[in-house]
């Protein structure tokens, strides 16, 4: 009778696995796999293999391997559970992916995975899941790897509570902390990810990124053709760019804290050809550009910004291309070097701005209803120089341009351009804003 049928569904310790493993692999082979070569104890090489224990664990069973360091790479091809309890290290030996899952219903918990290969072509990862679903990757420590967790055509998996780090090399030479490729309906929650390249989501729909910390990387989240993605309650800090989305419609970006994306091309949120998107209740602080977006291709695919705090950025909001397709409501836009840049000069602003708080508003509220008596208007005077010639922004706030701007406002050499009009500007912050 096959071993898998005699112990199906039981939780197996290493002692319980031993007789089954002996029957499968033979005494000599198993002892070599578990203990290493006869001289291993004297020379310190090599570590025993975990593959023999995995091969001896039947479908549906749990493997509690003894504490220690094991050699990889290893492959899991049936649903099992491995709990390392924080005491089991799997060392990939610098070749390929440390652990590859080619099954559904696998649980990997409490493992330390390290030392993958260095091939970007092979996508050498700590954990590579290929065409598997309903797998749980939980509370693992991943370091000294190229890619962290990679999902390829893998749906409905749960990646939660992992600590993921790459190698101390240039960001462009690292791999992605988490990479999804044609993978749908996955949940990526409460992971601590730092010093990787990107989190890349490509051709993958309906995924959820909730409660993650992503920092000191290149792009915190990079979406490509990945519609209906939820990005919620994440903390993205000290990355080159926060969230970028290309050709990804139906995004919900809410209650995130995005800070310190101050590279020359850095933005808190950058959208290109990504319509029907909601950006709600985020804090976007100290970035080169707070929110950067082109106009939706179709007017019905409106991009909505509501209840965000956009503060201490070089430019608060920048909309380029056709002037329209955005709805900007009840945002707190303050302490930015320049509050907003909008589209092409000479075209009517098709965006709708209403009920935002602008710290540069100079009107009054004589009826004390919290709304300014006159609209907030943003005009381009000498600012038109760097709007039309972005390279000139290097000289912004220089004494020469400050003087030129003052003279333009005093006695314009040419008619200024109206960039935006908010007919109902708030004159004080809400209580909810003050609690942030």
DRENTI-152600 format. One line per 10 residues: number of its first residue (from 1); for each residue x, y, z of C-alpha. Coordinates in steps of 0.5 Angstrom, whole numbers. Example, Ala and Ser with C-alpha at 12.3 -4.5 7.8 and 13.67 -1.06 7.14 Angstrom:
2
1	25 -9 16 ~ 27 -2 14
//
This chain:
436
1	0 0 0 ~ 3 7 -2 ~ 5 11 4 ~ 1 17 2 ~ -5 13 4 ~ -3 10 10 ~ -2 17 14 ~ -6 21 10 ~ -9 27 14 ~ -4 26 20
11	1 31 23 ~ 8 28 22 ~ 14 29 26 ~ 21 28 23 ~ 21 21 27 ~ 14 19 24 ~ 17 21 17 ~ 23 17 18 ~ 21 10 17 ~ 17 12 11
21	22 16 8 ~ 27 10 9 ~ 22 6 5 ~ 22 11 0 ~ 29 13 -1 ~ 33 7 2 ~ 38 8 9 ~ 44 10 6 ~ 41 15 1 ~ 37 18 7
31	42 19 12 ~ 46 22 7 ~ 41 27 5 ~ 39 28 12 ~ 46 28 15 ~ 50 31 9 ~ 56 27 7 ~ 60 23 13 ~ 65 29 13 ~ 60 34 14
41	60 35 21 ~ 68 36 21 ~ 68 41 15 ~ 62 44 16 ~ 59 43 9 ~ 54 41 6 ~ 47 42 10 ~ 42 36 10 ~ 37 36 5 ~ 30 38 6
51	27 35 0 ~ 27 28 3 ~ 23 30 8 ~ 18 33 3 ~ 18 27 -1 ~ 16 23 5 ~ 10 27 7 ~ 4 25 4 ~ -2 30 1 ~ -6 33 7
61	0 32 12 ~ 4 37 16 ~ 12 36 17 ~ 15 39 23 ~ 22 39 21 ~ 28 39 27 ~ 31 46 28 ~ 37 47 23 ~ 39 49 17 ~ 37 45 10
71	40 45 3 ~ 36 47 -3 ~ 33 48 -8 ~ 27 44 -6 ~ 20 43 -10 ~ 13 41 -7 ~ 9 38 -12 ~ 3 36 -7 ~ -1 40 -2 ~ 3 39 5
81	4 44 11 ~ 11 46 13 ~ 12 50 20 ~ 19 52 21 ~ 17 55 28 ~ 22 60 26 ~ 28 55 27 ~ 28 52 20 ~ 33 55 15 ~ 33 53 8
91	39 55 4 ~ 38 55 -4 ~ 46 55 -5 ~ 46 60 -10 ~ 42 56 -15 ~ 35 57 -18 ~ 29 58 -13 ~ 30 56 -6 ~ 23 53 -6 ~ 18 52 -12
101	11 50 -11 ~ 7 46 -16 ~ 1 45 -12 ~ -5 48 -9 ~ -7 48 -2 ~ 0 48 1 ~ 2 52 7 ~ 9 55 9 ~ 10 58 15 ~ 15 60 20
111	21 59 15 ~ 28 62 14 ~ 29 62 6 ~ 36 65 4 ~ 41 65 -2 ~ 37 64 -8 ~ 40 64 -15 ~ 42 71 -19 ~ 38 70 -26 ~ 33 75 -28
121	31 71 -34 ~ 30 65 -29 ~ 26 69 -24 ~ 30 66 -18 ~ 26 67 -12 ~ 26 65 -5 ~ 19 62 -6 ~ 16 61 -13 ~ 9 59 -14 ~ 7 56 -21
131	0 55 -23 ~ -2 53 -16 ~ -8 56 -12 ~ -10 57 -5 ~ -3 57 -2 ~ -1 60 4 ~ 5 64 5 ~ 6 66 12 ~ 10 69 17 ~ 17 67 13
141	23 71 13 ~ 26 72 7 ~ 33 75 5 ~ 39 75 1 ~ 35 73 -5 ~ 34 76 -12 ~ 26 76 -12 ~ 22 75 -6 ~ 15 71 -7 ~ 14 70 -15
151	7 68 -17 ~ 6 65 -24 ~ -1 64 -27 ~ -3 62 -19 ~ -10 65 -17 ~ -13 66 -10 ~ -6 65 -6 ~ -5 69 1 ~ 2 72 2 ~ 1 75 9
161	6 77 15 ~ 13 76 11 ~ 19 80 12 ~ 23 80 5 ~ 29 83 3 ~ 34 83 -3 ~ 41 84 -3 ~ 46 90 -2 ~ 46 92 -9 ~ 44 97 -14
171	36 97 -14 ~ 36 96 -21 ~ 40 90 -20 ~ 35 87 -15 ~ 29 83 -16 ~ 22 84 -14 ~ 20 83 -7 ~ 13 80 -10 ~ 12 79 -17 ~ 5 77 -20
181	4 75 -27 ~ -2 73 -30 ~ -5 71 -23 ~ -12 73 -20 ~ -15 74 -14 ~ -9 74 -9 ~ -9 77 -2 ~ -2 80 0 ~ -3 83 7 ~ 1 85 13
191	8 84 9 ~ 15 88 11 ~ 18 89 5 ~ 25 93 4 ~ 31 94 0 ~ 28 90 -6 ~ 27 93 -13 ~ 19 93 -14 ~ 13 90 -13 ~ 11 88 -20
201	4 86 -22 ~ 3 84 -29 ~ -3 82 -33 ~ -6 80 -26 ~ -13 82 -24 ~ -17 83 -18 ~ -11 83 -13 ~ -11 86 -6 ~ -5 89 -3 ~ -7 91 5
211	-3 93 11 ~ 4 92 8 ~ 10 96 9 ~ 14 98 3 ~ 20 102 4 ~ 27 104 1 ~ 26 100 -6 ~ 25 103 -13 ~ 17 103 -15 ~ 13 101 -8
221	8 98 -13 ~ 8 98 -20 ~ 2 95 -24 ~ 2 94 -31 ~ -5 92 -34 ~ -8 90 -28 ~ -15 92 -27 ~ -19 92 -21 ~ -13 92 -16 ~ -15 94 -9
231	-9 98 -5 ~ -11 100 2 ~ -8 101 9 ~ -1 101 6 ~ 5 105 8 ~ 10 106 3 ~ 16 110 5 ~ 23 112 2 ~ 22 109 -5 ~ 23 112 -11
241	16 112 -13 ~ 10 110 -9 ~ 5 107 -14 ~ 5 107 -21 ~ 0 104 -26 ~ 0 103 -33 ~ -7 101 -37 ~ -10 99 -31 ~ -17 101 -30 ~ -22 100 -24
251	-17 101 -18 ~ -18 103 -11 ~ -13 107 -7 ~ -15 109 0 ~ -12 110 7 ~ -5 109 5 ~ 1 113 7 ~ 6 115 2 ~ 12 119 4 ~ 19 121 1
261	18 119 -6 ~ 23 125 -8 ~ 27 122 -14 ~ 27 127 -20 ~ 21 123 -23 ~ 18 121 -16 ~ 11 121 -15 ~ 6 119 -9 ~ 1 116 -14 ~ 3 116 -22
271	-3 114 -27 ~ -2 113 -34 ~ -8 111 -39 ~ -11 108 -32 ~ -19 110 -32 ~ -24 109 -27 ~ -20 110 -21 ~ -21 112 -14 ~ -16 115 -10 ~ -19 116 -3
281	-17 118 4 ~ -9 118 3 ~ -4 122 6 ~ 1 124 0 ~ 7 127 4 ~ 14 130 1 ~ 14 127 -6 ~ 17 130 -12 ~ 9 130 -15 ~ 4 128 -10
291	-1 125 -15 ~ 1 125 -23 ~ -4 123 -28 ~ -6 124 -35 ~ -13 125 -37 ~ -17 118 -38 ~ -18 116 -45 ~ -26 116 -45 ~ -29 122 -41 ~ -34 116 -37
301	-27 113 -34 ~ -26 119 -29 ~ -21 119 -24 ~ -23 121 -17 ~ -19 124 -12 ~ -23 125 -5 ~ -21 127 2 ~ -14 126 1 ~ -8 130 5 ~ -3 132 -1
311	2 136 3 ~ 10 138 3 ~ 11 136 -4 ~ 14 140 -10 ~ 8 140 -14 ~ 2 137 -10 ~ -3 135 -16 ~ 0 135 -24 ~ -5 133 -29 ~ -2 133 -36
321	-5 132 -43 ~ -12 134 -45 ~ -15 138 -39 ~ -21 134 -36 ~ -23 127 -34 ~ -21 128 -26 ~ -26 130 -20 ~ -22 133 -14 ~ -27 134 -8 ~ -25 135 -1
331	-18 134 -1 ~ -13 138 4 ~ -8 141 -1 ~ -3 145 3 ~ 5 147 4 ~ 7 145 -3 ~ 12 149 -7 ~ 7 149 -12 ~ -1 147 -11 ~ -3 144 -18
341	-1 144 -25 ~ -6 143 -30 ~ -6 141 -38 ~ -4 145 -44 ~ -4 152 -44 ~ -10 155 -48 ~ -15 150 -46 ~ -21 150 -42 ~ -20 146 -36 ~ -25 140 -36
351	-23 138 -29 ~ -28 139 -23 ~ -25 142 -17 ~ -30 143 -11 ~ -29 143 -4 ~ -22 143 -3 ~ -18 146 3 ~ -12 151 0 ~ -7 154 4 ~ -6 159 -1
361	-13 161 -1 ~ -14 169 1 ~ -21 170 1 ~ -26 171 7 ~ -32 167 10 ~ -36 172 12 ~ -42 168 13 ~ -38 163 17 ~ -41 157 14 ~ -34 154 13
371	-34 155 5 ~ -30 161 2 ~ -34 167 -1 ~ -30 167 -7 ~ -28 162 -11 ~ -20 159 -11 ~ -17 161 -17 ~ -10 159 -19 ~ -6 163 -24 ~ 0 162 -28
381	4 168 -28 ~ 12 167 -29 ~ 10 160 -27 ~ 8 159 -34 ~ 16 159 -36 ~ 17 152 -32 ~ 10 149 -34 ~ 12 150 -41 ~ 19 148 -40 ~ 20 143 -35
391	27 144 -35 ~ 27 151 -32 ~ 24 148 -26 ~ 31 147 -23 ~ 31 155 -22 ~ 24 155 -18 ~ 25 160 -12 ~ 31 163 -14 ~ 32 170 -13 ~ 31 172 -21
401	25 168 -22 ~ 22 170 -15 ~ 23 177 -18 ~ 20 176 -24 ~ 14 173 -21 ~ 13 179 -17 ~ 13 183 -23 ~ 9 179 -27 ~ 3 179 -22 ~ 4 187 -21
411	4 189 -28 ~ 3 183 -33 ~ 7 183 -39 ~ 2 178 -42 ~ -4 175 -40 ~ -4 170 -34 ~ -7 163 -35 ~ -12 160 -31 ~ -10 153 -29 ~ -16 152 -24
421	-22 154 -21 ~ -25 151 -14 ~ -32 155 -13 ~ -33 152 -6 ~ -26 152 -3 ~ -26 150 5 ~ -23 156 9 ~ -21 151 15 ~ -19 144 16 ~ -24 139 18
431	-24 136 25 ~ -22 129 22 ~ -16 133 18 ~ -14 135 25 ~ -13 128 28 ~ -9 126 22
//
